Amino acid sequence: MSSQQIFNDAWNECLKSAPPARFAKGIKTIPYAALTAAIEARDEKFIREFVRSFYSGNVYVFTNAFDPKDLETLKRAAFEWGKSKPSEEPQIVARVGDYRSRRDWHAEDHGFGYSSTYDMFHFFRWNDDPIGIFKLFDPKYRVLRIVNGVDPEAVRDNGPDDDIIDRAEISHYPRGVGGIAFHEDPIAATRFAFTVNLNRFGLDYHAGGFGVGIGDGGVLPVDPTIEVGSLTGFLPSVCHGVEIIDPGLAPTWDAIEGRWYGAITMINPHKKKGRRVTTPIEGYPTLRQQVEAAKEKRNASVA
């Protein structure tokens, strides 16, 4: 039996036992090599325990997945590439070009959706890979497909008329304003998501960052546990978000400072019938409330 079939069988067993987790259970740290070794060995015990673990809400940090120098190069290449790109939000109904979307969107202004304040760079395989993101991420895409119960050679040649496509993402959360409200993503094209931090909490930014919800408004911070070079994996339905980066500082939209991360994703293009979307999680502060709380704390410390 192939590894992807073992993953698929384990997933179906979990689905029969209980709904997928909506809140985080904890953080587990293992070497990335341990995951790839289990896949290559078709280690059924490891795979089944791993699926049960992330299905129940455990978030994984896989250490030593990348050379940190490669991630620094990718970050700087994305920053330079994005300088000349206008903000766009095209629907993926044709072979769109790679694009940048600047999101400064607050749900309370619109009455729906979830708030997000960041720059996201979107890359598709049908383009010319201008910053080498697919070249760097390709080995991880193979692992991502297997963990999701998909043939490792599938999807990569798909286009907008297919149900699933690859989209590689780089996001920049500027200091003082960058964040994304706590939300859950649909379990559709992806059952287990891969993200990678391109810089480091405590060095490149000192407050905020990626965290997962544990219920009742509680947050389990993930970024402080991550060294550059690690890969993070989690169930998309688990409540997650990015708390405002260094909320006490002035906004720096067009500077390289802030939080940078990448996402190794498979998504449903807009032609997919019944395409599901991201939904917000109630009970967590808005992005504006986070900024105001930081201002109040700073003023209180000065008084």
ABEGO torsion letter per residue (X at the ends): XBAAAAAAAAAAAAAAABBBBABBAEBBBBBAAAAAAAAAAGBAAAAAAAAAAAAAGBBBBBBGABBAAAAAAAAAAAAAAAAABBBBBBBBABBBBBBBBBBBBBAAAAGBEBBBBBBBBBBBAABAGAAGAAAAAAAAAAAAAAAAGBBAABGAABBAABABBBBBBBBBBBBGABBBBBBBBBBBABABBBBBBABBBGAABABEEBBBBAEGGBBBBAAAABBBGBBBBBBAABBBBBBBBGAABBBBAABABEBBBBBBBBBBBAABBGBBBBBBBBGBBBAAAAAAAAAAAAAAAAX
